[in-house]
Amino acid sequence: VQFVESGGGLVQPGGSLRLSCVASGFTFSKYVMRWYRQAPGKERELVAGLSSDGDNTNYADSVKGRFTISRANVKNTVYLQMNDLKPEDTAVYYCHAPGFINWGQGTQVTVSS
């Protein structure tokens, strides 16, 4: 099982980024997919989740209305569109599916002027 995240970078407050995560080693289309983030000195937190069919989502209160999770099952890929970014969104972002031990390397998002 592998998760490969990409799309992070340095962005100014108010800017946007789109993260991607390609998963492999399991039947992607049958799993809930989630994005997490971990800021320096803090615990990893759940940012967004998406059902296997893409119909149901959930978001942390801190990102509601700004972030959108989506998926392309034919590409084994989950996305996180992040708009109106704030300095407190700075973190390493990870995607994951429940039940697996493996985690990817994550992608760094830094929001700073």
Biopython code that builds the backbone (N, CA, C, O; Angstrom):
import numpy as np
from Bio.PDB.StructureBuilder import StructureBuilder

atoms = [
    (1, "VAL", "N", (0.850, -1.191, 0.000)),
    (1, "VAL", "CA", (0.000, 0.000, 0.000)),
    (1, "VAL", "C", (0.886, 1.242, 0.000)),
    (1, "VAL", "O", (1.821, 1.358, 0.793)),
    (2, "GLN", "N", (0.577, 2.156, -0.894)),
    (2, "GLN", "CA", (1.337, 3.419, -0.968)),
    (2, "GLN", "C", (0.414, 4.602, -1.148)),
    (2, "GLN", "O", (-0.622, 4.512, -1.808)),
    (3, "PHE", "N", (0.806, 5.713, -0.551)),
    (3, "PHE", "CA", (0.135, 6.993, -0.742)),
    (3, "PHE", "C", (1.213, 7.996, -1.146)),
    (3, "PHE", "O", (2.203, 8.164, -0.435)),
    (4, "VAL", "N", (1.024, 8.659, -2.280)),
    (4, "VAL", "CA", (2.005, 9.621, -2.763)),
    (4, "VAL", "C", (1.316, 10.977, -2.949)),
    (4, "VAL", "O", (0.531, 11.177, -3.876)),
    (5, "GLU", "N", (1.636, 11.894, -2.039)),
    (5, "GLU", "CA", (1.033, 13.226, -2.054)),
    (5, "GLU", "C", (1.904, 14.205, -2.838)),
    (5, "GLU", "O", (3.128, 14.075, -2.880)),
    (6, "SER", "N", (1.257, 15.175, -3.448)),
    (6, "SER", "CA", (1.973, 16.224, -4.181)),
    (6, "SER", "C", (1.117, 17.476, -4.254)),
    (6, "SER", "O", (-0.067, 17.463, -3.916)),
    (7, "GLY", "N", (1.743, 18.562, -4.706)),
    (7, "GLY", "CA", (0.999, 19.792, -4.920)),
    (7, "GLY", "C", (1.201, 20.878, -3.881)),
    (7, "GLY", "O", (0.688, 21.987, -4.032)),
    (8, "GLY", "N", (1.939, 20.571, -2.835)),
    (8, "GLY", "CA", (2.175, 21.578, -1.811)),
    (8, "GLY", "C", (3.128, 22.655, -2.294)),
    (8, "GLY", "O", (3.667, 22.586, -3.399)),
    (9, "GLY", "N", (3.324, 23.658, -1.437)),
    (9, "GLY", "CA", (4.237, 24.736, -1.779)),
    (9, "GLY", "C", (4.055, 25.911, -0.858)),
    (9, "GLY", "O", (3.372, 25.842, 0.164)),
    (10, "LEU", "N", (4.694, 27.004, -1.257)),
    (10, "LEU", "CA", (4.595, 28.253, -0.506)),
    (10, "LEU", "C", (3.572, 29.150, -1.187)),
    (10, "LEU", "O", (3.638, 29.370, -2.397)),
    (11, "VAL", "N", (2.633, 29.663, -0.414)),
    (11, "VAL", "CA", (1.581, 30.497, -0.971)),
    (11, "VAL", "C", (1.288, 31.627, 0.004)),
    (11, "VAL", "O", (1.432, 31.473, 1.216)),
    (12, "GLN", "N", (0.876, 32.760, -0.541)),
    (12, "GLN", "CA", (0.529, 33.896, 0.310)),
    (12, "GLN", "C", (-0.854, 33.711, 0.922)),
    (12, "GLN", "O", (-1.683, 32.995, 0.360)),
    (13, "PRO", "N", (-1.114, 34.336, 2.047)),
    (13, "PRO", "CA", (-2.460, 34.285, 2.619)),
    (13, "PRO", "C", (-3.505, 34.715, 1.594)),
    (13, "PRO", "O", (-3.319, 35.683, 0.858)),
    (14, "GLY", "N", (-4.606, 33.972, 1.567)),
    (14, "GLY", "CA", (-5.651, 34.227, 0.583)),
    (14, "GLY", "C", (-5.477, 33.452, -0.705)),
    (14, "GLY", "O", (-6.374, 33.447, -1.547)),
    (15, "GLY", "N", (-4.351, 32.804, -0.875)),
    (15, "GLY", "CA", (-4.081, 32.052, -2.091)),
    (15, "GLY", "C", (-4.704, 30.671, -2.083)),
    (15, "GLY", "O", (-5.405, 30.289, -1.146)),
    (16, "SER", "N", (-4.434, 29.929, -3.150)),
    (16, "SER", "CA", (-5.023, 28.601, -3.331)),
    (16, "SER", "C", (-3.957, 27.595, -3.729)),
    (16, "SER", "O", (-2.945, 27.932, -4.344)),
    (17, "LEU", "N", (-4.217, 26.352, -3.358)),
    (17, "LEU", "CA", (-3.414, 25.215, -3.795)),
    (17, "LEU", "C", (-4.333, 24.025, -4.019)),
    (17, "LEU", "O", (-5.401, 23.921, -3.415)),
    (18, "ARG", "N", (-3.900, 23.139, -4.890)),
    (18, "ARG", "CA", (-4.624, 21.887, -5.100)),
    (18, "ARG", "C", (-3.664, 20.738, -4.841)),
    (18, "ARG", "O", (-2.676, 20.563, -5.554)),
    (19, "LEU", "N", (-3.965, 19.966, -3.820)),
    (19, "LEU", "CA", (-3.160, 18.795, -3.493)),
    (19, "LEU", "C", (-3.712, 17.566, -4.208)),
    (19, "LEU", "O", (-4.916, 17.447, -4.433)),
    (20, "SER", "N", (-2.813, 16.663, -4.559)),
    (20, "SER", "CA", (-3.194, 15.387, -5.159)),
    (20, "SER", "C", (-2.554, 14.258, -4.374)),
    (20, "SER", "O", (-1.495, 14.423, -3.768)),
    (21, "CYS", "N", (-3.206, 13.119, -4.396)),
    (21, "CYS", "CA", (-2.651, 11.930, -3.752)),
    (21, "CYS", "C", (-3.010, 10.719, -4.602)),
    (21, "CYS", "O", (-4.183, 10.424, -4.833)),
    (22, "VAL", "N", (-1.980, 10.032, -5.059)),
    (22, "VAL", "CA", (-2.186, 8.791, -5.792)),
    (22, "VAL", "C", (-1.965, 7.626, -4.842)),
    (22, "VAL", "O", (-0.927, 7.526, -4.189)),
    (23, "ALA", "N", (-2.947, 6.757, -4.778)),
    (23, "ALA", "CA", (-2.882, 5.598, -3.891)),
    (23, "ALA", "C", (-2.741, 4.327, -4.708)),
    (23, "ALA", "O", (-3.210, 4.250, -5.843)),
    (24, "SER", "N", (-2.091, 3.330, -4.121)),
    (24, "SER", "CA", (-1.921, 2.060, -4.815)),
    (24, "SER", "C", (-1.830, 0.925, -3.801)),
    (24, "SER", "O", (-1.570, 1.145, -2.618)),
    (25, "GLY", "N", (-2.051, -0.292, -4.290)),
    (25, "GLY", "CA", (-1.917, -1.466, -3.439)),
    (25, "GLY", "C", (-3.204, -1.937, -2.795)),
    (25, "GLY", "O", (-3.201, -2.907, -2.037)),
    (26, "PHE", "N", (-4.316, -1.257, -3.089)),
    (26, "PHE", "CA", (-5.614, -1.676, -2.579)),
    (26, "PHE", "C", (-6.686, -1.208, -3.562)),
    (26, "PHE", "O", (-6.411, -0.440, -4.484)),
    (27, "THR", "N", (-7.904, -1.683, -3.348)),
    (27, "THR", "CA", (-8.994, -1.335, -4.265)),
    (27, "THR", "C", (-9.517, 0.048, -3.885)),
    (27, "THR", "O", (-10.424, 0.188, -3.064)),
    (28, "PHE", "N", (-8.928, 1.047, -4.494)),
    (28, "PHE", "CA", (-9.161, 2.453, -4.135)),
    (28, "PHE", "C", (-10.647, 2.795, -4.120)),
    (28, "PHE", "O", (-11.121, 3.476, -3.210)),
    (29, "SER", "N", (-11.374, 2.329, -5.114)),
    (29, "SER", "CA", (-12.770, 2.740, -5.284)),
    (29, "SER", "C", (-13.677, 2.244, -4.162)),
    (29, "SER", "O", (-14.824, 2.680, -4.071)),
    (30, "LYS", "N", (-13.203, 1.361, -3.323)),
    (30, "LYS", "CA", (-14.029, 0.802, -2.259)),
    (30, "LYS", "C", (-13.761, 1.453, -0.897)),
    (30, "LYS", "O", (-14.388, 1.088, 0.098)),
    (31, "TYR", "N", (-12.846, 2.401, -0.852)),
    (31, "TYR", "CA", (-12.433, 2.961, 0.424)),
    (31, "TYR", "C", (-12.787, 4.434, 0.585)),
    (31, "TYR", "O", (-12.686, 5.227, -0.351)),
    (32, "VAL", "N", (-13.202, 4.771, 1.795)),
    (32, "VAL", "CA", (-13.205, 6.167, 2.213)),
    (32, "VAL", "C", (-11.778, 6.691, 2.108)),
    (32, "VAL", "O", (-10.820, 5.981, 2.413)),
    (33, "MET", "N", (-11.649, 7.940, 1.673)),
    (33, "MET", "CA", (-10.331, 8.584, 1.619)),
    (33, "MET", "C", (-10.368, 9.856, 2.461)),
    (33, "MET", "O", (-11.375, 10.562, 2.509)),
    (34, "ARG", "N", (-9.252, 10.128, 3.120)),
    (34, "ARG", "CA", (-9.184, 11.262, 4.035)),
    (34, "ARG", "C", (-7.895, 12.047, 3.830)),
    (34, "ARG", "O", (-6.867, 11.494, 3.438)),
    (35, "TRP", "N", (-7.971, 13.316, 4.096)),
    (35, "TRP", "CA", (-6.792, 14.167, 4.168)),
    (35, "TRP", "C", (-6.580, 14.551, 5.631)),
    (35, "TRP", "O", (-7.519, 14.897, 6.348)),
    (36, "TYR", "N", (-5.328, 14.480, 6.044)),
    (36, "TYR", "CA", (-4.920, 14.892, 7.379)),
    (36, "TYR", "C", (-3.826, 15.953, 7.230)),
    (36, "TYR", "O", (-3.251, 16.127, 6.155)),
    (37, "ARG", "N", (-3.561, 16.639, 8.302)),
    (37, "ARG", "CA", (-2.424, 17.537, 8.321)),
    (37, "ARG", "C", (-1.769, 17.534, 9.696)),
    (37, "ARG", "O", (-2.405, 17.250, 10.711)),
    (38, "GLN", "N", (-0.486, 17.858, 9.700)),
    (38, "GLN", "CA", (0.257, 17.937, 10.954)),
    (38, "GLN", "C", (1.156, 19.157, 10.919)),
    (38, "GLN", "O", (2.068, 19.261, 10.098)),
    (39, "ALA", "N", (0.879, 20.070, 11.821)),
    (39, "ALA", "CA", (1.694, 21.271, 11.954)),
    (39, "ALA", "C", (2.812, 21.013, 12.957)),
    (39, "ALA", "O", (2.694, 20.123, 13.799)),
    (40, "PRO", "N", (3.887, 21.775, 12.877)),
    (40, "PRO", "CA", (5.009, 21.570, 13.807)),
    (40, "PRO", "C", (4.555, 21.638, 15.264)),
    (40, "PRO", "O", (3.881, 22.584, 15.671)),
    (41, "GLY", "N", (4.930, 20.634, 16.034)),
    (41, "GLY", "CA", (4.610, 20.613, 17.457)),
    (41, "GLY", "C", (3.189, 20.245, 17.781)),
    (41, "GLY", "O", (2.783, 20.299, 18.942)),
    (42, "LYS", "N", (2.410, 19.864, 16.760)),
    (42, "LYS", "CA", (1.007, 19.511, 16.986)),
    (42, "LYS", "C", (0.721, 18.094, 16.515)),
    (42, "LYS", "O", (1.481, 17.514, 15.740)),
    (43, "GLU", "N", (-0.384, 17.553, 16.996)),
    (43, "GLU", "CA", (-0.788, 16.220, 16.577)),
    (43, "GLU", "C", (-1.407, 16.272, 15.173)),
    (43, "GLU", "O", (-1.919, 17.302, 14.734)),
    (44, "ARG", "N", (-1.342, 15.137, 14.495)),
    (44, "ARG", "CA", (-1.993, 15.025, 13.199)),
    (44, "ARG", "C", (-3.496, 15.168, 13.375)),
    (44, "ARG", "O", (-4.074, 14.578, 14.288)),
    (45, "GLU", "N", (-4.135, 15.949, 12.504)),
    (45, "GLU", "CA", (-5.566, 16.156, 12.601)),
    (45, "GLU", "C", (-6.249, 15.850, 11.270)),
    (45, "GLU", "O", (-5.670, 16.015, 10.196)),
    (46, "LEU", "N", (-7.490, 15.400, 11.377)),
    (46, "LEU", "CA", (-8.292, 15.120, 10.200)),
    (46, "LEU", "C", (-8.791, 16.427, 9.604)),
    (46, "LEU", "O", (-9.351, 17.269, 10.305)),
    (47, "VAL", "N", (-8.580, 16.586, 8.299)),
    (47, "VAL", "CA", (-9.009, 17.795, 7.599)),
    (47, "VAL", "C", (-10.303, 17.558, 6.834)),
    (47, "VAL", "O", (-11.238, 18.354, 6.919)),
    (48, "ALA", "N", (-10.352, 16.448, 6.079)),
    (48, "ALA", "CA", (-11.521, 16.185, 5.241)),
    (48, "ALA", "C", (-11.611, 14.699, 4.950)),
    (48, "ALA", "O", (-10.602, 13.994, 4.924)),
    (49, "GLY", "N", (-12.833, 14.233, 4.733)),
    (49, "GLY", "CA", (-13.055, 12.847, 4.370)),
    (49, "GLY", "C", (-14.071, 12.753, 3.254)),
    (49, "GLY", "O", (-14.910, 13.638, 3.086)),
    (50, "LEU", "N", (-13.993, 11.673, 2.492)),
    (50, "LEU", "CA", (-14.858, 11.493, 1.332)),
    (50, "LEU", "C", (-15.214, 10.023, 1.194)),
    (50, "LEU", "O", (-14.347, 9.152, 1.260)),
    (51, "SER", "N", (-16.499, 9.759, 1.000)),
    (51, "SER", "CA", (-16.946, 8.385, 0.859)),
    (51, "SER", "C", (-16.422, 7.764, -0.432)),
    (51, "SER", "O", (-15.936, 8.462, -1.322)),
    (52, "SER", "N", (-16.529, 6.444, -0.514)),
    (52, "SER", "CA", (-15.964, 5.728, -1.657)),
    (52, "SER", "C", (-16.613, 6.138, -2.976)),
    (52, "SER", "O", (-15.959, 6.152, -4.019)),
    (53, "ASP", "N", (-17.907, 6.471, -2.923)),
    (53, "ASP", "CA", (-18.606, 6.865, -4.155)),
    (53, "ASP", "C", (-18.555, 8.367, -4.410)),
    (53, "ASP", "O", (-19.066, 8.849, -5.421)),
    (54, "GLY", "N", (-17.944, 9.092, -3.505)),
    (54, "GLY", "CA", (-17.801, 10.535, -3.690)),
    (54, "GLY", "C", (-19.018, 11.348, -3.306)),
    (54, "GLY", "O", (-19.040, 12.561, -3.518)),
    (55, "ASP", "N", (-20.036, 10.704, -2.741)),
    (55, "ASP", "CA", (-21.272, 11.417, -2.455)),
    (55, "ASP", "C", (-21.295, 12.115, -1.089)),
    (55, "ASP", "O", (-22.048, 13.070, -0.898)),
    (56, "ASN", "N", (-20.499, 11.657, -0.167)),
    (56, "ASN", "CA", (-20.553, 12.186, 1.202)),
    (56, "ASN", "C", (-19.188, 12.702, 1.640)),
    (56, "ASN", "O", (-18.164, 12.039, 1.473)),
    (57, "THR", "N", (-19.206, 13.891, 2.199)),
    (57, "THR", "CA", (-17.981, 14.527, 2.651)),
    (57, "THR", "C", (-18.109, 14.970, 4.102)),
    (57, "THR", "O", (-19.213, 15.147, 4.618)),
    (58, "ASN", "N", (-16.978, 15.144, 4.740)),
    (58, "ASN", "CA", (-16.965, 15.792, 6.049)),
    (58, "ASN", "C", (-15.681, 16.612, 6.149)),
    (58, "ASN", "O", (-14.652, 16.262, 5.571)),
    (59, "TYR", "N", (-15.769, 17.697, 6.887)),
    (59, "TYR", "CA", (-14.654, 18.636, 6.990)),
    (59, "TYR", "C", (-14.453, 19.078, 8.431)),
    (59, "TYR", "O", (-15.404, 19.157, 9.210)),
    (60, "ALA", "N", (-13.214, 19.362, 8.771)),
    (60, "ALA", "CA", (-12.945, 20.014, 10.041)),
    (60, "ALA", "C", (-13.566, 21.409, 10.013)),
    (60, "ALA", "O", (-13.606, 22.055, 8.965)),
    (61, "ASP", "N", (-14.041, 21.863, 11.148)),
    (61, "ASP", "CA", (-14.678, 23.183, 11.217)),
    (61, "ASP", "C", (-13.751, 24.279, 10.702)),
    (61, "ASP", "O", (-14.201, 25.258, 10.108)),
    (62, "SER", "N", (-12.475, 24.105, 10.932)),
    (62, "SER", "CA", (-11.513, 25.152, 10.576)),
    (62, "SER", "C", (-11.340, 25.332, 9.069)),
    (62, "SER", "O", (-10.809, 26.350, 8.626)),
    (63, "VAL", "N", (-11.782, 24.352, 8.278)),
    (63, "VAL", "CA", (-11.586, 24.454, 6.815)),
    (63, "VAL", "C", (-12.898, 24.475, 6.050)),
    (63, "VAL", "O", (-12.885, 24.608, 4.826)),
    (64, "LYS", "N", (-14.016, 24.349, 6.722)),
    (64, "LYS", "CA", (-15.314, 24.337, 6.040)),
    (64, "LYS", "C", (-15.504, 25.614, 5.238)),
    (64, "LYS", "O", (-15.238, 26.718, 5.712)),
    (65, "GLY", "N", (-15.974, 25.430, 4.008)),
    (65, "GLY", "CA", (-16.207, 26.576, 3.139)),
    (65, "GLY", "C", (-14.975, 27.029, 2.384)),
    (65, "GLY", "O", (-15.074, 27.856, 1.478)),
    (66, "ARG", "N", (-13.803, 26.495, 2.747)),
    (66, "ARG", "CA", (-12.563, 26.891, 2.060)),
    (66, "ARG", "C", (-11.911, 25.716, 1.330)),
    (66, "ARG", "O", (-11.298, 25.905, 0.279)),
    (67, "PHE", "N", (-12.036, 24.521, 1.873)),
    (67, "PHE", "CA", (-11.415, 23.328, 1.290)),
    (67, "PHE", "C", (-12.492, 22.432, 0.679)),
    (67, "PHE", "O", (-13.620, 22.365, 1.167)),
    (68, "THR", "N", (-12.110, 21.743, -0.408)),
    (68, "THR", "CA", (-13.006, 20.787, -1.048)),
    (68, "THR", "C", (-12.232, 19.514, -1.375)),
    (68, "THR", "O", (-11.198, 19.551, -2.042)),
    (69, "ILE", "N", (-12.746, 18.401, -0.898)),
    (69, "ILE", "CA", (-12.147, 17.107, -1.204)),
    (69, "ILE", "C", (-12.918, 16.470, -2.353)),
    (69, "ILE", "O", (-14.142, 16.575, -2.432)),
    (70, "SER", "N", (-12.181, 15.809, -3.242)),
    (70, "SER", "CA", (-12.805, 15.116, -4.366)),
    (70, "SER", "C", (-11.921, 13.926, -4.736)),
    (70, "SER", "O", (-10.804, 13.776, -4.240)),
    (71, "ARG", "N", (-12.452, 13.093, -5.617)),
    (71, "ARG", "CA", (-11.677, 11.906, -6.000)),
    (71, "ARG", "C", (-11.965, 11.531, -7.438)),
    (71, "ARG", "O", (-13.017, 11.859, -7.987)),
    (72, "ALA", "N", (-10.996, 10.828, -8.049)),
    (72, "ALA", "CA", (-11.161, 10.249, -9.376)),
    (72, "ALA", "C", (-10.791, 8.777, -9.246)),
    (72, "ALA", "O", (-9.615, 8.414, -9.286)),
    (73, "ASN", "N", (-11.793, 7.950, -9.092)),
    (73, "ASN", "CA", (-11.537, 6.529, -8.841)),
    (73, "ASN", "C", (-10.805, 5.857, -10.003)),
    (73, "ASN", "O", (-10.045, 4.912, -9.791)),
    (74, "VAL", "N", (-11.028, 6.334, -11.218)),
    (74, "VAL", "CA", (-10.351, 5.722, -12.369)),
    (74, "VAL", "C", (-8.849, 6.007, -12.338)),
    (74, "VAL", "O", (-8.064, 5.315, -12.986)),
    (75, "LYS", "N", (-8.462, 7.026, -11.581)),
    (75, "LYS", "CA", (-7.058, 7.394, -11.484)),
    (75, "LYS", "C", (-6.459, 7.050, -10.112)),
    (75, "LYS", "O", (-5.297, 7.359, -9.845)),
    (76, "ASN", "N", (-7.249, 6.417, -9.252)),
    (76, "ASN", "CA", (-6.794, 6.121, -7.884)),
    (76, "ASN", "C", (-6.247, 7.383, -7.206)),
    (76, "ASN", "O", (-5.220, 7.344, -6.528)),
    (77, "THR", "N", (-6.938, 8.475, -7.398)),
    (77, "THR", "CA", (-6.434, 9.769, -6.933)),
    (77, "THR", "C", (-7.495, 10.505, -6.117)),
    (77, "THR", "O", (-8.675, 10.518, -6.465)),
    (78, "VAL", "N", (-7.045, 11.111, -5.030)),
    (78, "VAL", "CA", (-7.895, 11.985, -4.230)),
    (78, "VAL", "C", (-7.255, 13.375, -4.231)),
    (78, "VAL", "O", (-6.032, 13.515, -4.219)),
    (79, "TYR", "N", (-8.106, 14.388, -4.246)),
    (79, "TYR", "CA", (-7.652, 15.772, -4.330)),
    (79, "TYR", "C", (-8.120, 16.571, -3.123)),
    (79, "TYR", "O", (-9.092, 16.216, -2.456)),
    (80, "LEU", "N", (-7.406, 17.651, -2.861)),
    (80, "LEU", "CA", (-7.853, 18.619, -1.857)),
    (80, "LEU", "C", (-7.631, 20.005, -2.442)),
    (80, "LEU", "O", (-6.498, 20.472, -2.558)),
    (81, "GLN", "N", (-8.728, 20.652, -2.808)),
    (81, "GLN", "CA", (-8.668, 22.026, -3.278)),
    (81, "GLN", "C", (-8.739, 22.943, -2.066)),
    (81, "GLN", "O", (-9.690, 22.884, -1.286)),
    (82, "MET", "N", (-7.737, 23.781, -1.914)),
    (82, "MET", "CA", (-7.644, 24.653, -0.744)),
    (82, "MET", "C", (-7.665, 26.105, -1.208)),
    (82, "MET", "O", (-6.768, 26.557, -1.919)),
    (83, "ASN", "N", (-8.684, 26.813, -0.800)),
    (83, "ASN", "CA", (-8.835, 28.227, -1.158)),
    (83, "ASN", "C", (-8.757, 29.093, 0.087)),
    (83, "ASN", "O", (-8.912, 28.611, 1.209)),
    (84, "ASP", "N", (-8.512, 30.382, -0.131)),
    (84, "ASP", "CA", (-8.457, 31.338, 0.966)),
    (84, "ASP", "C", (-7.545, 30.835, 2.091)),
    (84, "ASP", "O", (-7.925, 30.827, 3.262)),
    (85, "LEU", "N", (-6.364, 30.426, 1.716)),
    (85, "LEU", "CA", (-5.451, 29.831, 2.698)),
    (85, "LEU", "C", (-5.008, 30.846, 3.744)),
    (85, "LEU", "O", (-4.857, 32.036, 3.465)),
    (86, "LYS", "N", (-4.806, 30.339, 4.951)),
    (86, "LYS", "CA", (-4.426, 31.153, 6.091)),
    (86, "LYS", "C", (-3.109, 30.626, 6.673)),
    (86, "LYS", "O", (-2.777, 29.456, 6.480)),
    (87, "PRO", "N", (-2.370, 31.459, 7.368)),
    (87, "PRO", "CA", (-1.116, 30.987, 7.970)),
    (87, "PRO", "C", (-1.303, 29.747, 8.846)),
    (87, "PRO", "O", (-0.417, 28.896, 8.909)),
    (88, "GLU", "N", (-2.435, 29.641, 9.513)),
    (88, "GLU", "CA", (-2.674, 28.487, 10.369)),
    (88, "GLU", "C", (-2.936, 27.199, 9.595)),
    (88, "GLU", "O", (-3.056, 26.133, 10.198)),
    (89, "ASP", "N", (-3.027, 27.284, 8.270)),
    (89, "ASP", "CA", (-3.125, 26.080, 7.445)),
    (89, "ASP", "C", (-1.753, 25.475, 7.160)),
    (89, "ASP", "O", (-1.664, 24.391, 6.584)),
    (90, "THR", "N", (-0.706, 26.150, 7.548)),
    (90, "THR", "CA", (0.645, 25.645, 7.338)),
    (90, "THR", "C", (0.831, 24.315, 8.056)),
    (90, "THR", "O", (0.621, 24.211, 9.264)),
    (91, "ALA", "N", (1.229, 23.298, 7.289)),
    (91, "ALA", "CA", (1.368, 21.949, 7.836)),
    (91, "ALA", "C", (1.857, 21.023, 6.730)),
    (91, "ALA", "O", (1.916, 21.402, 5.560)),
    (92, "VAL", "N", (2.204, 19.808, 7.125)),
    (92, "VAL", "CA", (2.409, 18.734, 6.156)),
    (92, "VAL", "C", (1.066, 18.024, 5.996)),
    (92, "VAL", "O", (0.428, 17.645, 6.978)),
    (93, "TYR", "N", (0.655, 17.855, 4.754)),
    (93, "TYR", "CA", (-0.633, 17.258, 4.442)),
    (93, "TYR", "C", (-0.449, 15.830, 3.944)),
    (93, "TYR", "O", (0.415, 15.551, 3.113)),
    (94, "TYR", "N", (-1.283, 14.930, 4.470)),
    (94, "TYR", "CA", (-1.231, 13.523, 4.131)),
    (94, "TYR", "C", (-2.608, 13.035, 3.682)),
    (94, "TYR", "O", (-3.630, 13.509, 4.177)),
    (95, "CYS", "N", (-2.631, 12.100, 2.758)),
    (95, "CYS", "CA", (-3.870, 11.386, 2.486)),
    (95, "CYS", "C", (-3.754, 9.984, 3.084)),
    (95, "CYS", "O", (-2.655, 9.479, 3.316)),
    (96, "HIS", "N", (-4.898, 9.375, 3.324)),
    (96, "HIS", "CA", (-4.885, 8.049, 3.939)),
    (96, "HIS", "C", (-6.241, 7.391, 3.776)),
    (96, "HIS", "O", (-7.264, 8.056, 3.618)),
    (97, "ALA", "N", (-6.222, 6.073, 3.818)),
    (97, "ALA", "CA", (-7.458, 5.287, 3.827)),
    (97, "ALA", "C", (-7.501, 4.517, 5.140)),
    (97, "ALA", "O", (-6.465, 4.041, 5.605)),
    (98, "PRO", "N", (-8.657, 4.386, 5.734)),
    (98, "PRO", "CA", (-8.751, 3.716, 7.034)),
    (98, "PRO", "C", (-8.343, 2.255, 6.962)),
    (98, "PRO", "O", (-8.635, 1.564, 5.986)),
    (99, "GLY", "N", (-7.664, 1.790, 8.007)),
    (99, "GLY", "CA", (-7.309, 0.382, 8.121)),
    (99, "GLY", "C", (-5.899, 0.026, 7.698)),
    (99, "GLY", "O", (-5.463, -1.112, 7.871)),
    (100, "PHE", "N", (-5.184, 0.997, 7.143)),
    (100, "PHE", "CA", (-3.816, 0.717, 6.703)),
    (100, "PHE", "C", (-2.791, 1.365, 7.623)),
    (100, "PHE", "O", (-3.008, 2.454, 8.155)),
    (101, "ILE", "N", (-1.676, 0.673, 7.799)),
    (101, "ILE", "CA", (-0.619, 1.189, 8.657)),
    (101, "ILE", "C", (0.231, 2.221, 7.923)),
    (101, "ILE", "O", (0.677, 3.208, 8.509)),
    (102, "ASN", "N", (0.449, 1.978, 6.625)),
    (102, "ASN", "CA", (1.344, 2.847, 5.859)),
    (102, "ASN", "C", (0.800, 4.268, 5.727)),
    (102, "ASN", "O", (-0.403, 4.488, 5.585)),
    (103, "TRP", "N", (1.720, 5.217, 5.779)),
    (103, "TRP", "CA", (1.438, 6.612, 5.471)),
    (103, "TRP", "C", (2.449, 7.071, 4.427)),
    (103, "TRP", "O", (3.550, 6.528, 4.338)),
    (104, "GLY", "N", (2.076, 8.056, 3.654)),
    (104, "GLY", "CA", (2.997, 8.619, 2.684)),
    (104, "GLY", "C", (3.933, 9.620, 3.326)),
    (104, "GLY", "O", (3.938, 9.800, 4.543)),
    (105, "GLN", "N", (4.729, 10.272, 2.482)),
    (105, "GLN", "CA", (5.673, 11.280, 2.963)),
    (105, "GLN", "C", (4.999, 12.614, 3.241)),
    (105, "GLN", "O", (5.533, 13.456, 3.963)),
    (106, "GLY", "N", (3.833, 12.793, 2.665)),
    (106, "GLY", "CA", (3.143, 14.063, 2.840)),
    (106, "GLY", "C", (3.670, 15.127, 1.893)),
    (106, "GLY", "O", (4.687, 14.944, 1.225)),
    (107, "THR", "N", (2.957, 16.239, 1.853)),
    (107, "THR", "CA", (3.380, 17.382, 1.050)),
    (107, "THR", "C", (3.267, 18.634, 1.920)),
    (107, "THR", "O", (2.259, 18.853, 2.591)),
    (108, "GLN", "N", (4.309, 19.439, 1.893)),
    (108, "GLN", "CA", (4.370, 20.606, 2.765)),
    (108, "GLN", "C", (3.594, 21.767, 2.166)),
    (108, "GLN", "O", (3.782, 22.129, 1.005)),
    (109, "VAL", "N", (2.725, 22.338, 2.973)),
    (109, "VAL", "CA", (2.010, 23.561, 2.607)),
    (109, "VAL", "C", (2.427, 24.651, 3.582)),
    (109, "VAL", "O", (2.296, 24.500, 4.797)),
    (110, "THR", "N", (2.929, 25.745, 3.036)),
    (110, "THR", "CA", (3.347, 26.878, 3.855)),
    (110, "THR", "C", (2.612, 28.127, 3.381)),
    (110, "THR", "O", (2.701, 28.508, 2.214)),
    (111, "VAL", "N", (1.895, 28.749, 4.290)),
    (111, "VAL", "CA", (1.131, 29.954, 3.979)),
    (111, "VAL", "C", (1.784, 31.116, 4.715)),
    (111, "VAL", "O", (1.736, 31.210, 5.941)),
    (112, "SER", "N", (2.392, 31.990, 3.935)),
    (112, "SER", "CA", (3.143, 33.085, 4.537)),
    (112, "SER", "C", (3.302, 34.222, 3.536)),
    (112, "SER", "O", (3.399, 34.000, 2.330)),
    (113, "SER", "N", (3.328, 35.433, 4.056)),
    (113, "SER", "CA", (3.574, 36.584, 3.204)),
    (113, "SER", "C", (5.057, 36.915, 3.187)),
    (113, "SER", "O", (5.470, 37.863, 2.519)),
]
sb = StructureBuilder()
sb.init_structure("model")
sb.init_model(0)
sb.init_chain("A")
sb.init_seg("    ")
for serial, (resi, resn, name, xyz) in enumerate(atoms, 1):
    if name == "N":
        sb.init_residue(resn, " ", resi, " ")
    sb.init_atom(name, np.array(xyz, "f"), 0.0, 1.0, " ", f" {name:<3s}", serial, name[0])
structure = sb.get_structure()
